[in-house]
């Protein structure tokens, strides 16, 4: 059995176990038999299908979206510190979403999809502004320049969010709770809201997996291999922005998933994007499901925002990656 087969088996098994734990454990434990037993306790059945299952699936979709977007950004920029959070893309998506809530924006044609669409627009605009400003400052677009530019834009957009919160009245609690990152109290309608964008964004990145491999050797080499570099970069950035924007729209800002998962997956299973994207997708789903489980049980019955748990995990990993990159002299 080759390495990639083992990687898929381990990732699928981990995801199945994570889903099982996520739907089974809580204030009320749900027995496995509830899945297929029609005569099961009605309260347990309602908890399973109306609360636990949509919450676990939403956590999985959000984690998968952030992880595969992070894998694509890291491959495109050839830097393990690149992810939707450090590049400021999550902040841009947050501004787009909060502006929708703040101004009560609603486009009749889009309906319930107004929020994710504005969130994706914010993510895409931020991504292109970060890259454009980095190119203006440093024509060579060194990795540290891009990362620092992302941090600068993220900080600026954070101040914009703070301003909107300060000016907010009744929606204050909703916006602050949303910004902390959570998949609590989300029903099946949130699944239907994010699912089309997850499929579209993931498909865009997956169809560019070979081009991502080529660009690992540099844009000039990729060009000689027949890759339309500008077009492919644009498509990858759009795909990543769609995934990030839709994830932020339904869960708020959840940091570091797009940093930790692709990096650990790459260390364990290799850099080939033909496998890395899919494995990151599954592992990202598993990680956020487990983090959400911890968030709602560690001090039960009080729940923590899942973004708090991912920050506790992600911040030390970020510091470790940064330290290792500096020691190697690659930043």
Buried (B, 14 or more C-beta within 10 A) or exposed (E): EEEBEEBBEBBEEBBEEBBBBBBBBBEEEBEEEBBEEEEBBEEBBEBBBEBBBBBBBBBBBBBBBBBBBBBBBBBBBBBBBBBBBBBBBBBBBBBBBBBBBBEEBEEEEEEEBBBBBBBBBBBBBBBBBBBEBBBEEBEEBBBBBBBBBBBBBBEBBBEBBEEBBEEBEEBEEEBBBBBBBBBBEBEEEBBEBBBEBBEBBBEBBBEBBBBBBBBBEEBEEBBEBEBEBEEBBEBBBBBBBBBBBBBBBBBBBBBBBBBBBBBBBBEBBBBBBEBBBBBBBBBBBBBBBBBBBBBBBEEEEEBBBBBBBBBEBBBEBBEEBBEEBEEEEEB
